[in-house]
Amino acid sequence: MTKTAMIRARTTPAVKADTERIFQRLGISTSEAINLFLAQVKMRKGLPFDVRIPNKATLKAMKDADEGKNLTTYDSVDDFFKKMGL
């Protein structure tokens, strides 16, 4: 099928440059990435990821993490799994 529809969108130069570097590493163009996104939206009949407004507990955890408060550290991945009961 011939691709003739045009989409125009504005973004910051930094976001464009950063994402283009990522797409280059993935071996795809920005147009291909947009088409992948649109195909996923069509297939799922919605966004291909969750979009939610964070609740109070999540907002507090995000604020704490930004401020370096209430963080838990582990000596290793094995230590983490052990403490998580995995």
DATAPE-V400737 format. One record per backbone hydrogen bond with DSSP energy under -1.0 kcal/mol. CO is the residue of the C=O (numbers start at 1). NH is the residue of the N-H. Records with the same first field share a line. If there is no record, write none. Layout:
CO->NH / NH
//
This chain:
12->16
13->17
14->18
15->19
16->20
17->21
18->22
19->23
20->24
21->25
22->26
23->28
29->33
30->34
31->35
32->36
33->37
34->38
35->39
36->40
37->41
38->42
39->43
40->44
41->45 / 46
55->59
56->60
57->61
58->62
59->63
60->64
61->65
62->66
63->67
64->69
76->80
77->81
78->82
79->83
80->84
81->86
82->85
//
